[in-house]
Amino acid sequence: MSPVAAPSKELKPIVEAGIAPDQLARIVGRSERTARRWLAGETEPRGAVRRQLAELSAVLEEYSKAFPGGNASSWIERPNPELDFQSAAELIAEGRARDVLGLLVAIGEGVYL
């Protein structure tokens, strides 16, 4: 397969949020080398990991709405009392991105102050 010109669309919010390759690798359960290759546009994610990356991107986009100018890379790793003291990264890795999205939407709508 020939190299792609740029990272896939699923990765744009991830790149914009400053998610490091090692952090991305942990969240999606792949190697750091693979994550680096995705971010460099050398290869494209395939299969189930594409869905996981789309979910992570959706979380990061919602985060940027709820916390304009915030540090998503740091927030996503911190245990959150509203997520039963799990981090958003842990929940995304477990396939529970909807839980994180629900919290972020509620915050964005002013339900959590």
PDB file as gemmi writes it, atoms N, CA and C in Angstrom:
CRYST1    1.000    1.000    1.000  90.00  90.00  90.00 P 1                      
ATOM      1  N   MET A   1       0.841  -1.177   0.000  1.00  0.00           N  
ATOM      2  CA  MET A   1       0.000   0.000   0.000  1.00  0.00           C  
ATOM      3  C   MET A   1       0.885   1.239   0.000  1.00  0.00           C  
ATOM      4  N   SER A   2       0.565   2.191  -0.841  1.00  0.00           N  
ATOM      5  CA  SER A   2       1.371   3.409  -0.906  1.00  0.00           C  
ATOM      6  C   SER A   2       0.992   4.350   0.223  1.00  0.00           C  
ATOM      7  N   PRO A   3       1.926   5.207   0.647  1.00  0.00           N  
ATOM      8  CA  PRO A   3       1.646   6.137   1.743  1.00  0.00           C  
ATOM      9  C   PRO A   3       0.510   7.092   1.387  1.00  0.00           C  
ATOM     10  N   VAL A   4      -0.256   7.471   2.380  1.00  0.00           N  
ATOM     11  CA  VAL A   4      -1.321   8.448   2.184  1.00  0.00           C  
ATOM     12  C   VAL A   4      -0.746   9.841   2.393  1.00  0.00           C  
ATOM     13  N   ALA A   5      -1.425  10.840   1.841  1.00  0.00           N  
ATOM     14  CA  ALA A   5      -0.895  12.204   1.867  1.00  0.00           C  
ATOM     15  C   ALA A   5      -1.005  12.870   3.237  1.00  0.00           C  
ATOM     16  N   ALA A   6      -2.035  12.564   3.972  1.00  0.00           N  
ATOM     17  CA  ALA A   6      -2.276  13.223   5.259  1.00  0.00           C  
ATOM     18  C   ALA A   6      -3.005  12.242   6.171  1.00  0.00           C  
ATOM     19  N   PRO A   7      -3.007  12.530   7.461  1.00  0.00           N  
ATOM     20  CA  PRO A   7      -3.754  11.655   8.377  1.00  0.00           C  
ATOM     21  C   PRO A   7      -5.233  11.590   7.993  1.00  0.00           C  
ATOM     22  N   SER A   8      -5.881  10.493   8.297  1.00  0.00           N  
ATOM     23  CA  SER A   8      -7.299  10.332   7.978  1.00  0.00           C  
ATOM     24  C   SER A   8      -8.146  11.348   8.745  1.00  0.00           C  
ATOM     25  N   LYS A   9      -9.368  11.541   8.276  1.00  0.00           N  
ATOM     26  CA  LYS A   9     -10.249  12.553   8.894  1.00  0.00           C  
ATOM     27  C   LYS A   9     -10.524  12.261  10.359  1.00  0.00           C  
ATOM     28  N   GLU A  10     -10.508  10.985  10.749  1.00  0.00           N  
ATOM     29  CA  GLU A  10     -10.724  10.636  12.155  1.00  0.00           C  
ATOM     30  C   GLU A  10      -9.640  11.217  13.050  1.00  0.00           C  
ATOM     31  N   LEU A  11      -8.476  11.462  12.473  1.00  0.00           N  
ATOM     32  CA  LEU A  11      -7.338  11.919  13.268  1.00  0.00           C  
ATOM     33  C   LEU A  11      -7.234  13.434  13.388  1.00  0.00           C  
ATOM     34  N   LYS A  12      -7.968  14.180  12.578  1.00  0.00           N  
ATOM     35  CA  LYS A  12      -7.838  15.650  12.603  1.00  0.00           C  
ATOM     36  C   LYS A  12      -8.083  16.230  13.999  1.00  0.00           C  
ATOM     37  N   PRO A  13      -9.203  15.914  14.667  1.00  0.00           N  
ATOM     38  CA  PRO A  13      -9.403  16.466  16.015  1.00  0.00           C  
ATOM     39  C   PRO A  13      -8.357  15.965  17.011  1.00  0.00           C  
ATOM     40  N   ILE A  14      -7.851  14.771  16.789  1.00  0.00           N  
ATOM     41  CA  ILE A  14      -6.835  14.195  17.668  1.00  0.00           C  
ATOM     42  C   ILE A  14      -5.541  14.992  17.550  1.00  0.00           C  
ATOM     43  N   VAL A  15      -5.164  15.305  16.334  1.00  0.00           N  
ATOM     44  CA  VAL A  15      -3.968  16.115  16.086  1.00  0.00           C  
ATOM     45  C   VAL A  15      -4.175  17.510  16.671  1.00  0.00           C  
ATOM     46  N   GLU A  16      -5.341  18.111  16.406  1.00  0.00           N  
ATOM     47  CA  GLU A  16      -5.629  19.464  16.886  1.00  0.00           C  
ATOM     48  C   GLU A  16      -5.644  19.544  18.415  1.00  0.00           C  
ATOM     49  N   ALA A  17      -6.035  18.468  19.072  1.00  0.00           N  
ATOM     50  CA  ALA A  17      -6.091  18.453  20.539  1.00  0.00           C  
ATOM     51  C   ALA A  17      -4.726  18.203  21.171  1.00  0.00           C  
ATOM     52  N   GLY A  18      -3.736  17.892  20.360  1.00  0.00           N  
ATOM     53  CA  GLY A  18      -2.392  17.664  20.890  1.00  0.00           C  
ATOM     54  C   GLY A  18      -2.218  16.314  21.567  1.00  0.00           C  
ATOM     55  N   ILE A  19      -3.027  15.347  21.182  1.00  0.00           N  
ATOM     56  CA  ILE A  19      -2.892  14.002  21.737  1.00  0.00           C  
ATOM     57  C   ILE A  19      -1.593  13.402  21.198  1.00  0.00           C  
ATOM     58  N   ALA A  20      -0.710  12.998  22.103  1.00  0.00           N  
ATOM     59  CA  ALA A  20       0.593  12.450  21.727  1.00  0.00           C  
ATOM     60  C   ALA A  20       0.437  11.017  21.215  1.00  0.00           C  
ATOM     61  N   PRO A  21       1.366  10.577  20.384  1.00  0.00           N  
ATOM     62  CA  PRO A  21       1.290   9.211  19.858  1.00  0.00           C  
ATOM     63  C   PRO A  21       1.208   8.135  20.938  1.00  0.00           C  
ATOM     64  N   ASP A  22       1.958   8.286  22.022  1.00  0.00           N  
ATOM     65  CA  ASP A  22       1.900   7.265  23.079  1.00  0.00           C  
ATOM     66  C   ASP A  22       0.536   7.259  23.756  1.00  0.00           C  
ATOM     67  N   GLN A  23      -0.056   8.435  23.931  1.00  0.00           N  
ATOM     68  CA  GLN A  23      -1.377   8.541  24.533  1.00  0.00           C  
ATOM     69  C   GLN A  23      -2.424   7.916  23.604  1.00  0.00           C  
ATOM     70  N   LEU A  24      -2.349   8.231  22.327  1.00  0.00           N  
ATOM     71  CA  LEU A  24      -3.265   7.670  21.344  1.00  0.00           C  
ATOM     72  C   LEU A  24      -3.144   6.147  21.315  1.00  0.00           C  
ATOM     73  N   ALA A  25      -1.924   5.661  21.334  1.00  0.00           N  
ATOM     74  CA  ALA A  25      -1.682   4.214  21.309  1.00  0.00           C  
ATOM     75  C   ALA A  25      -2.330   3.525  22.506  1.00  0.00           C  
ATOM     76  N   ARG A  26      -2.200   4.117  23.684  1.00  0.00           N  
ATOM     77  CA  ARG A  26      -2.818   3.538  24.898  1.00  0.00           C  
ATOM     78  C   ARG A  26      -4.332   3.487  24.785  1.00  0.00           C  
ATOM     79  N   ILE A  27      -4.918   4.553  24.274  1.00  0.00           N  
ATOM     80  CA  ILE A  27      -6.379   4.633  24.201  1.00  0.00           C  
ATOM     81  C   ILE A  27      -6.951   3.592  23.244  1.00  0.00           C  
ATOM     82  N   VAL A  28      -6.295   3.394  22.114  1.00  0.00           N  
ATOM     83  CA  VAL A  28      -6.838   2.469  21.107  1.00  0.00           C  
ATOM     84  C   VAL A  28      -6.200   1.083  21.143  1.00  0.00           C  
ATOM     85  N   GLY A  29      -5.258   0.883  22.059  1.00  0.00           N  
ATOM     86  CA  GLY A  29      -4.674  -0.439  22.212  1.00  0.00           C  
ATOM     87  C   GLY A  29      -3.787  -0.874  21.062  1.00  0.00           C  
ATOM     88  N   ARG A  30      -3.067   0.067  20.510  1.00  0.00           N  
ATOM     89  CA  ARG A  30      -2.118  -0.232  19.431  1.00  0.00           C  
ATOM     90  C   ARG A  30      -0.741   0.240  19.854  1.00  0.00           C  
ATOM     91  N   SER A  31       0.256  -0.056  19.049  1.00  0.00           N  
ATOM     92  CA  SER A  31       1.616   0.349  19.389  1.00  0.00           C  
ATOM     93  C   SER A  31       1.817   1.840  19.121  1.00  0.00           C  
ATOM     94  N   GLU A  32       2.783   2.404  19.834  1.00  0.00           N  
ATOM     95  CA  GLU A  32       3.115   3.813  19.599  1.00  0.00           C  
ATOM     96  C   GLU A  32       3.610   4.009  18.171  1.00  0.00           C  
ATOM     97  N   ARG A  33       4.343   3.053  17.660  1.00  0.00           N  
ATOM     98  CA  ARG A  33       4.842   3.141  16.278  1.00  0.00           C  
ATOM     99  C   ARG A  33       3.677   3.249  15.296  1.00  0.00           C  
ATOM    100  N   THR A  34       2.659   2.439  15.504  1.00  0.00           N  
ATOM    101  CA  THR A  34       1.475   2.487  14.638  1.00  0.00           C  
ATOM    102  C   THR A  34       0.796   3.846  14.748  1.00  0.00           C  
ATOM    103  N   ALA A  35       0.638   4.336  15.964  1.00  0.00           N  
ATOM    104  CA  ALA A  35       0.011   5.644  16.156  1.00  0.00           C  
ATOM    105  C   ALA A  35       0.820   6.742  15.464  1.00  0.00           C  
ATOM    106  N   ARG A  36       2.135   6.677  15.581  1.00  0.00           N  
ATOM    107  CA  ARG A  36       2.982   7.670  14.897  1.00  0.00           C  
ATOM    108  C   ARG A  36       2.786   7.617  13.388  1.00  0.00           C  
ATOM    109  N   ARG A  37       2.683   6.427  12.857  1.00  0.00           N  
ATOM    110  CA  ARG A  37       2.498   6.275  11.404  1.00  0.00           C  
ATOM    111  C   ARG A  37       1.150   6.832  10.970  1.00  0.00           C  
ATOM    112  N   TRP A  38       0.111   6.622  11.780  1.00  0.00           N  
ATOM    113  CA  TRP A  38      -1.192   7.211  11.459  1.00  0.00           C  
ATOM    114  C   TRP A  38      -1.107   8.725  11.457  1.00  0.00           C  
ATOM    115  N   LEU A  39      -0.506   9.283  12.517  1.00  0.00           N  
ATOM    116  CA  LEU A  39      -0.437  10.742  12.657  1.00  0.00           C  
ATOM    117  C   LEU A  39       0.426  11.382  11.583  1.00  0.00           C  
ATOM    118  N   ALA A  40       1.405  10.658  11.084  1.00  0.00           N  
ATOM    119  CA  ALA A  40       2.262  11.163  10.015  1.00  0.00           C  
ATOM    120  C   ALA A  40       1.625  10.980   8.641  1.00  0.00           C  
ATOM    121  N   GLY A  41       0.508  10.282   8.587  1.00  0.00           N  
ATOM    122  CA  GLY A  41      -0.147  10.037   7.307  1.00  0.00           C  
ATOM    123  C   GLY A  41       0.516   8.942   6.495  1.00  0.00           C  
ATOM    124  N   GLU A  42       1.359   8.139   7.135  1.00  0.00           N  
ATOM    125  CA  GLU A  42       2.046   7.054   6.427  1.00  0.00           C  
ATOM    126  C   GLU A  42       1.125   5.869   6.169  1.00  0.00           C  
ATOM    127  N   THR A  43       0.223   5.614   7.082  1.00  0.00           N  
ATOM    128  CA  THR A  43      -0.764   4.545   6.933  1.00  0.00           C  
ATOM    129  C   THR A  43      -2.091   5.043   7.471  1.00  0.00           C  
ATOM    130  N   GLU A  44      -3.142   4.309   7.148  1.00  0.00           N  
ATOM    131  CA  GLU A  44      -4.470   4.647   7.653  1.00  0.00           C  
ATOM    132  C   GLU A  44      -4.924   3.575   8.625  1.00  0.00           C  
ATOM    133  N   PRO A  45      -5.617   3.984   9.675  1.00  0.00           N  
ATOM    134  CA  PRO A  45      -6.192   2.990  10.580  1.00  0.00           C  
ATOM    135  C   PRO A  45      -7.255   2.186   9.843  1.00  0.00           C  
ATOM    136  N   ARG A  46      -7.406   0.930  10.251  1.00  0.00           N  
ATOM    137  CA  ARG A  46      -8.388   0.061   9.603  1.00  0.00           C  
ATOM    138  C   ARG A  46      -9.228  -0.657  10.655  1.00  0.00           C  
ATOM    139  N   GLY A  47     -10.321  -1.199  10.168  1.00  0.00           N  
ATOM    140  CA  GLY A  47     -11.157  -2.050  11.000  1.00  0.00           C  
ATOM    141  C   GLY A  47     -11.783  -1.331  12.180  1.00  0.00           C  
ATOM    142  N   ALA A  48     -11.880  -2.079  13.286  1.00  0.00           N  
ATOM    143  CA  ALA A  48     -12.553  -1.569  14.486  1.00  0.00           C  
ATOM    144  C   ALA A  48     -11.878  -0.324  15.048  1.00  0.00           C  
ATOM    145  N   VAL A  49     -10.577  -0.188  14.829  1.00  0.00           N  
ATOM    146  CA  VAL A  49      -9.877   0.971  15.379  1.00  0.00           C  
ATOM    147  C   VAL A  49     -10.353   2.268  14.713  1.00  0.00           C  
ATOM    148  N   ARG A  50     -10.827   2.189  13.484  1.00  0.00           N  
ATOM    149  CA  ARG A  50     -11.381   3.394  12.831  1.00  0.00           C  
ATOM    150  C   ARG A  50     -12.585   3.919  13.611  1.00  0.00           C  
ATOM    151  N   ARG A  51     -13.448   3.003  14.051  1.00  0.00           N  
ATOM    152  CA  ARG A  51     -14.609   3.399  14.843  1.00  0.00           C  
ATOM    153  C   ARG A  51     -14.161   4.010  16.160  1.00  0.00           C  
ATOM    154  N   GLN A  52     -13.173   3.396  16.787  1.00  0.00           N  
ATOM    155  CA  GLN A  52     -12.663   3.901  18.060  1.00  0.00           C  
ATOM    156  C   GLN A  52     -12.065   5.296  17.881  1.00  0.00           C  
ATOM    157  N   LEU A  53     -11.356   5.503  16.796  1.00  0.00           N  
ATOM    158  CA  LEU A  53     -10.776   6.824  16.525  1.00  0.00           C  
ATOM    159  C   LEU A  53     -11.871   7.855  16.239  1.00  0.00           C  
ATOM    160  N   ALA A  54     -12.918   7.432  15.552  1.00  0.00           N  
ATOM    161  CA  ALA A  54     -14.037   8.342  15.299  1.00  0.00           C  
ATOM    162  C   ALA A  54     -14.703   8.739  16.618  1.00  0.00           C  
ATOM    163  N   GLU A  55     -14.828   7.785  17.544  1.00  0.00           N  
ATOM    164  CA  GLU A  55     -15.400   8.085  18.855  1.00  0.00           C  
ATOM    165  C   GLU A  55     -14.503   9.033  19.644  1.00  0.00           C  
ATOM    166  N   LEU A  56     -13.204   8.778  19.619  1.00  0.00           N  
ATOM    167  CA  LEU A  56     -12.257   9.668  20.301  1.00  0.00           C  
ATOM    168  C   LEU A  56     -12.337  11.067  19.700  1.00  0.00           C  
ATOM    169  N   SER A  57     -12.397  11.149  18.385  1.00  0.00           N  
ATOM    170  CA  SER A  57     -12.507  12.457  17.727  1.00  0.00           C  
ATOM    171  C   SER A  57     -13.782  13.175  18.145  1.00  0.00           C  
ATOM    172  N   ALA A  58     -14.892  12.439  18.233  1.00  0.00           N  
ATOM    173  CA  ALA A  58     -16.156  13.050  18.657  1.00  0.00           C  
ATOM    174  C   ALA A  58     -16.042  13.580  20.086  1.00  0.00           C  
ATOM    175  N   VAL A  59     -15.402  12.820  20.955  1.00  0.00           N  
ATOM    176  CA  VAL A  59     -15.190  13.270  22.338  1.00  0.00           C  
ATOM    177  C   VAL A  59     -14.360  14.549  22.349  1.00  0.00           C  
ATOM    178  N   LEU A  60     -13.293  14.580  21.577  1.00  0.00           N  
ATOM    179  CA  LEU A  60     -12.418  15.759  21.556  1.00  0.00           C  
ATOM    180  C   LEU A  60     -13.126  16.977  20.969  1.00  0.00           C  
ATOM    181  N   GLU A  61     -13.956  16.756  19.966  1.00  0.00           N  
ATOM    182  CA  GLU A  61     -14.722  17.875  19.404  1.00  0.00           C  
ATOM    183  C   GLU A  61     -15.713  18.420  20.428  1.00  0.00           C  
ATOM    184  N   GLU A  62     -16.377  17.528  21.151  1.00  0.00           N  
ATOM    185  CA  GLU A  62     -17.331  17.954  22.177  1.00  0.00           C  
ATOM    186  C   GLU A  62     -16.606  18.646  23.328  1.00  0.00           C  
ATOM    187  N   TYR A  63     -15.418  18.138  23.669  1.00  0.00           N  
ATOM    188  CA  TYR A  63     -14.610  18.770  24.717  1.00  0.00           C  
ATOM    189  C   TYR A  63     -14.301  20.220  24.334  1.00  0.00           C  
ATOM    190  N   SER A  64     -13.911  20.426  23.079  1.00  0.00           N  
ATOM    191  CA  SER A  64     -13.548  21.788  22.652  1.00  0.00           C  
ATOM    192  C   SER A  64     -14.744  22.736  22.705  1.00  0.00           C  
ATOM    193  N   LYS A  65     -15.961  22.212  22.568  1.00  0.00           N  
ATOM    194  CA  LYS A  65     -17.164  23.048  22.714  1.00  0.00           C  
ATOM    195  C   LYS A  65     -17.425  23.371  24.192  1.00  0.00           C  
ATOM    196  N   ALA A  66     -17.252  22.354  25.038  1.00  0.00           N  
ATOM    197  CA  ALA A  66     -17.530  22.535  26.465  1.00  0.00           C  
ATOM    198  C   ALA A  66     -16.462  23.356  27.169  1.00  0.00           C  
ATOM    199  N   PHE A  67     -15.214  23.216  26.728  1.00  0.00           N  
ATOM    200  CA  PHE A  67     -14.080  23.891  27.366  1.00  0.00           C  
ATOM    201  C   PHE A  67     -13.207  24.575  26.307  1.00  0.00           C  
ATOM    202  N   PRO A  68     -13.702  25.645  25.688  1.00  0.00           N  
ATOM    203  CA  PRO A  68     -12.903  26.324  24.662  1.00  0.00           C  
ATOM    204  C   PRO A  68     -11.534  26.722  25.217  1.00  0.00           C  
ATOM    205  N   GLY A  69     -10.500  26.364  24.496  1.00  0.00           N  
ATOM    206  CA  GLY A  69      -9.139  26.698  24.918  1.00  0.00           C  
ATOM    207  C   GLY A  69      -8.596  25.781  26.002  1.00  0.00           C  
ATOM    208  N   GLY A  70      -9.354  24.766  26.389  1.00  0.00           N  
ATOM    209  CA  GLY A  70      -8.909  23.847  27.432  1.00  0.00           C  
ATOM    210  C   GLY A  70      -7.863  22.866  26.934  1.00  0.00           C  
ATOM    211  N   ASN A  71      -7.301  22.125  27.863  1.00  0.00           N  
ATOM    212  CA  ASN A  71      -6.260  21.150  27.553  1.00  0.00           C  
ATOM    213  C   ASN A  71      -6.872  19.750  27.515  1.00  0.00           C  
ATOM    214  N   ALA A  72      -7.359  19.353  26.355  1.00  0.00           N  
ATOM    215  CA  ALA A  72      -8.027  18.060  26.200  1.00  0.00           C  
ATOM    216  C   ALA A  72      -7.091  16.903  26.498  1.00  0.00           C  
ATOM    217  N   SER A  73      -5.851  17.036  26.104  1.00  0.00           N  
ATOM    218  CA  SER A  73      -4.879  15.968  26.305  1.00  0.00           C  
ATOM    219  C   SER A  73      -4.726  15.623  27.782  1.00  0.00           C  
ATOM    220  N   SER A  74      -4.741  16.623  28.628  1.00  0.00           N  
ATOM    221  CA  SER A  74      -4.640  16.416  30.064  1.00  0.00           C  
ATOM    222  C   SER A  74      -5.977  15.941  30.642  1.00  0.00           C  
ATOM    223  N   TRP A  75      -7.064  16.593  30.261  1.00  0.00           N  
ATOM    224  CA  TRP A  75      -8.384  16.258  30.796  1.00  0.00           C  
ATOM    225  C   TRP A  75      -8.750  14.805  30.533  1.00  0.00           C  
ATOM    226  N   ILE A  76      -8.454  14.337  29.346  1.00  0.00           N  
ATOM    227  CA  ILE A  76      -8.869  12.997  28.940  1.00  0.00           C  
ATOM    228  C   ILE A  76      -8.214  11.901  29.789  1.00  0.00           C  
ATOM    229  N   GLU A  77      -7.093  12.212  30.425  1.00  0.00           N  
ATOM    230  CA  GLU A  77      -6.363  11.228  31.233  1.00  0.00           C  
ATOM    231  C   GLU A  77      -6.702  11.291  32.725  1.00  0.00           C  
ATOM    232  N   ARG A  78      -7.300  12.390  33.174  1.00  0.00           N  
ATOM    233  CA  ARG A  78      -7.575  12.556  34.611  1.00  0.00           C  
ATOM    234  C   ARG A  78      -8.815  11.788  35.047  1.00  0.00           C  
ATOM    235  N   PRO A  79      -8.761  11.134  36.207  1.00  0.00           N  
ATOM    236  CA  PRO A  79      -9.973  10.517  36.747  1.00  0.00           C  
ATOM    237  C   PRO A  79     -11.031  11.597  36.960  1.00  0.00           C  
ATOM    238  N   ASN A  80     -12.257  11.273  36.624  1.00  0.00           N  
ATOM    239  CA  ASN A  80     -13.333  12.253  36.691  1.00  0.00           C  
ATOM    240  C   ASN A  80     -14.432  11.733  37.615  1.00  0.00           C  
ATOM    241  N   PRO A  81     -14.790  12.491  38.642  1.00  0.00           N  
ATOM    242  CA  PRO A  81     -15.827  12.021  39.565  1.00  0.00           C  
ATOM    243  C   PRO A  81     -17.166  11.762  38.869  1.00  0.00           C  
ATOM    244  N   GLU A  82     -17.453  12.489  37.806  1.00  0.00           N  
ATOM    245  CA  GLU A  82     -18.712  12.293  37.082  1.00  0.00           C  
ATOM    246  C   GLU A  82     -18.686  11.043  36.202  1.00  0.00           C  
ATOM    247  N   LEU A  83     -17.528  10.432  36.073  1.00  0.00           N  
ATOM    248  CA  LEU A  83     -17.371   9.190  35.311  1.00  0.00           C  
ATOM    249  C   LEU A  83     -16.944   8.057  36.246  1.00  0.00           C  
ATOM    250  N   ASP A  84     -17.440   8.095  37.473  1.00  0.00           N  
ATOM    251  CA  ASP A  84     -17.096   7.098  38.502  1.00  0.00           C  
ATOM    252  C   ASP A  84     -15.588   7.017  38.722  1.00  0.00           C  
ATOM    253  N   PHE A  85     -14.951   8.165  38.681  1.00  0.00           N  
ATOM    254  CA  PHE A  85     -13.516   8.306  38.914  1.00  0.00           C  
ATOM    255  C   PHE A  85     -12.660   7.529  37.910  1.00  0.00           C  
ATOM    256  N   GLN A  86     -13.219   7.262  36.758  1.00  0.00           N  
ATOM    257  CA  GLN A  86     -12.425   6.741  35.647  1.00  0.00           C  
ATOM    258  C   GLN A  86     -12.072   7.925  34.756  1.00  0.00           C  
ATOM    259  N   SER A  87     -11.058   7.755  33.937  1.00  0.00           N  
ATOM    260  CA  SER A  87     -10.715   8.815  32.989  1.00  0.00           C  
ATOM    261  C   SER A  87     -11.502   8.599  31.696  1.00  0.00           C  
ATOM    262  N   ALA A  88     -11.649   9.671  30.942  1.00  0.00           N  
ATOM    263  CA  ALA A  88     -12.298   9.561  29.638  1.00  0.00           C  
ATOM    264  C   ALA A  88     -11.535   8.584  28.754  1.00  0.00           C  
ATOM    265  N   ALA A  89     -10.208   8.590  28.838  1.00  0.00           N  
ATOM    266  CA  ALA A  89      -9.392   7.681  28.033  1.00  0.00           C  
ATOM    267  C   ALA A  89      -9.716   6.224  28.358  1.00  0.00           C  
ATOM    268  N   GLU A  90      -9.872   5.920  29.644  1.00  0.00           N  
ATOM    269  CA  GLU A  90     -10.206   4.547  30.043  1.00  0.00           C  
ATOM    270  C   GLU A  90     -11.556   4.124  29.469  1.00  0.00           C  
ATOM    271  N   LEU A  91     -12.530   5.020  29.563  1.00  0.00           N  
ATOM    272  CA  LEU A  91     -13.861   4.690  29.063  1.00  0.00           C  
ATOM    273  C   LEU A  91     -13.872   4.519  27.551  1.00  0.00           C  
ATOM    274  N   ILE A  92     -13.157   5.366  26.854  1.00  0.00           N  
ATOM    275  CA  ILE A  92     -13.078   5.242  25.401  1.00  0.00           C  
ATOM    276  C   ILE A  92     -12.427   3.912  25.032  1.00  0.00           C  
ATOM    277  N   ALA A  93     -11.360   3.557  25.736  1.00  0.00           N  
ATOM    278  CA  ALA A  93     -10.672   2.292  25.482  1.00  0.00           C  
ATOM    279  C   ALA A  93     -11.597   1.099  25.729  1.00  0.00           C  
ATOM    280  N   GLU A  94     -12.547   1.249  26.653  1.00  0.00           N  
ATOM    281  CA  GLU A  94     -13.503   0.186  26.978  1.00  0.00           C  
ATOM    282  C   GLU A  94     -14.721   0.198  26.050  1.00  0.00           C  
ATOM    283  N   GLY A  95     -14.743   1.129  25.092  1.00  0.00           N  
ATOM    284  CA  GLY A  95     -15.884   1.225  24.188  1.00  0.00           C  
ATOM    285  C   GLY A  95     -17.058   1.998  24.767  1.00  0.00           C  
ATOM    286  N   ARG A  96     -16.778   2.843  25.758  1.00  0.00           N  
ATOM    287  CA  ARG A  96     -17.839   3.594  26.438  1.00  0.00           C  
ATOM    288  C   ARG A  96     -17.737   5.096  26.154  1.00  0.00           C  
ATOM    289  N   ALA A  97     -17.424   5.445  24.926  1.00  0.00           N  
ATOM    290  CA  ALA A  97     -17.305   6.852  24.549  1.00  0.00           C  
ATOM    291  C   ALA A  97     -18.615   7.604  24.750  1.00  0.00           C  
ATOM    292  N   ARG A  98     -19.748   6.917  24.621  1.00  0.00           N  
ATOM    293  CA  ARG A  98     -21.048   7.586  24.803  1.00  0.00           C  
ATOM    294  C   ARG A  98     -21.184   8.165  26.205  1.00  0.00           C  
ATOM    295  N   ASP A  99     -20.639   7.476  27.195  1.00  0.00           N  
ATOM    296  CA  ASP A  99     -20.690   7.996  28.563  1.00  0.00           C  
ATOM    297  C   ASP A  99     -19.955   9.330  28.657  1.00  0.00           C  
ATOM    298  N   VAL A 100     -18.803   9.392  28.016  1.00  0.00           N  
ATOM    299  CA  VAL A 100     -17.991  10.611  28.027  1.00  0.00           C  
ATOM    300  C   VAL A 100     -18.702  11.713  27.242  1.00  0.00           C  
ATOM    301  N   LEU A 101     -19.241  11.350  26.080  1.00  0.00           N  
ATOM    302  CA  LEU A 101     -19.964  12.335  25.281  1.00  0.00           C  
ATOM    303  C   LEU A 101     -21.164  12.895  26.038  1.00  0.00           C  
ATOM    304  N   GLY A 102     -21.877  12.031  26.742  1.00  0.00           N  
ATOM    305  CA  GLY A 102     -23.024  12.487  27.529  1.00  0.00           C  
ATOM    306  C   GLY A 102     -22.627  13.525  28.562  1.00  0.00           C  
ATOM    307  N   LEU A 103     -21.524  13.275  29.253  1.00  0.00           N  
ATOM    308  CA  LEU A 103     -21.028  14.233  30.242  1.00  0.00           C  
ATOM    309  C   LEU A 103     -20.649  15.554  29.584  1.00  0.00           C  
ATOM    310  N   LEU A 104     -19.922  15.487  28.484  1.00  0.00           N  
ATOM    311  CA  LEU A 104     -19.469  16.709  27.820  1.00  0.00           C  
ATOM    312  C   LEU A 104     -20.632  17.518  27.256  1.00  0.00           C  
ATOM    313  N   VAL A 105     -21.624  16.845  26.720  1.00  0.00           N  
ATOM    314  CA  VAL A 105     -22.806  17.560  26.220  1.00  0.00           C  
ATOM    315  C   VAL A 105     -23.513  18.245  27.379  1.00  0.00           C  
ATOM    316  N   ALA A 106     -23.658  17.540  28.501  1.00  0.00           N  
ATOM    317  CA  ALA A 106     -24.304  18.140  29.678  1.00  0.00           C  
ATOM    318  C   ALA A 106     -23.524  19.354  30.172  1.00  0.00           C  
ATOM    319  N   ILE A 107     -22.217  19.251  30.198  1.00  0.00           N  
ATOM    320  CA  ILE A 107     -21.389  20.388  30.613  1.00  0.00           C  
ATOM    321  C   ILE A 107     -21.573  21.556  29.642  1.00  0.00           C  
ATOM    322  N   GLY A 108     -21.547  21.238  28.349  1.00  0.00           N  
ATOM    323  CA  GLY A 108     -21.714  22.267  27.334  1.00  0.00           C  
ATOM    324  C   GLY A 108     -23.055  22.973  27.409  1.00  0.00           C  
ATOM    325  N   GLU A 109     -24.071  22.238  27.861  1.00  0.00           N  
ATOM    326  CA  GLU A 109     -25.409  22.814  27.988  1.00  0.00           C  
ATOM    327  C   GLU A 109     -25.634  23.477  29.345  1.00  0.00           C  
ATOM    328  N   GLY A 110     -24.621  23.428  30.210  1.00  0.00           N  
ATOM    329  CA  GLY A 110     -24.709  24.088  31.499  1.00  0.00           C  
ATOM    330  C   GLY A 110     -25.356  23.250  32.591  1.00  0.00           C  
ATOM    331  N   VAL A 111     -25.542  21.956  32.351  1.00  0.00           N  
ATOM    332  CA  VAL A 111     -26.155  21.098  33.351  1.00  0.00           C  
ATOM    333  C   VAL A 111     -25.194  20.880  34.522  1.00  0.00           C  
ATOM    334  N   TYR A 112     -23.900  20.710  34.226  1.00  0.00           N  
ATOM    335  CA  TYR A 112     -22.874  20.589  35.266  1.00  0.00           C  
ATOM    336  C   TYR A 112     -22.139  21.908  35.356  1.00  0.00           C  
ATOM    337  N   LEU A 113     -22.102  22.468  36.538  1.00  0.00           N  
ATOM    338  CA  LEU A 113     -21.408  23.747  36.714  1.00  0.00           C  
ATOM    339  C   LEU A 113     -20.221  23.604  37.619  1.00  0.00           C  
TER     340      LEU A 113                                                      
END                                                                             
